[in-house]
Amino acid sequence: MTRLLTVTAAILASVFLYSTSAAAQDKVTIGTGLISSQKCILCHSIGERGNKKGPLDGIAKKLKPEEIRQWLTNPEEMRAKAKATRTPAMKDPKLTPEQLDALVTYLETLK
């Protein structure tokens, strides 16, 4: 019986980890698409793509997920907090909660 419980627990853990990583990968895919659809690359760059004046490469090393979220939901407040002077100022992209989660998840991969 103990062996059966151990095997069952291992299987359930594997299913949970797979579904969690699959969900995270879906968010990354959606977030990647949002970079294009929201035209983020007009002001920002990722790799060789976009405006080199606003690189996002390594952003996850500089900012915590909550700080990235704040930049996306309240850019004016974060601009003042960071004493940012780059113009034009970033605008609130007006994302749904799901889109916001996906974009933060994607940006967190840019380490």
Secondary structure, 3 states (H helix, E strand, C coil): CHHHHHHHHHHHHHHHHHHHHHHHHHHHHHHHHHHHHCCHHHCCEECCEECCCCECCCHHHHCCHHHHHHHHHCHHHHHHHHCCCCCCCCCCCCCCHHHHHHHHHHHCCCC
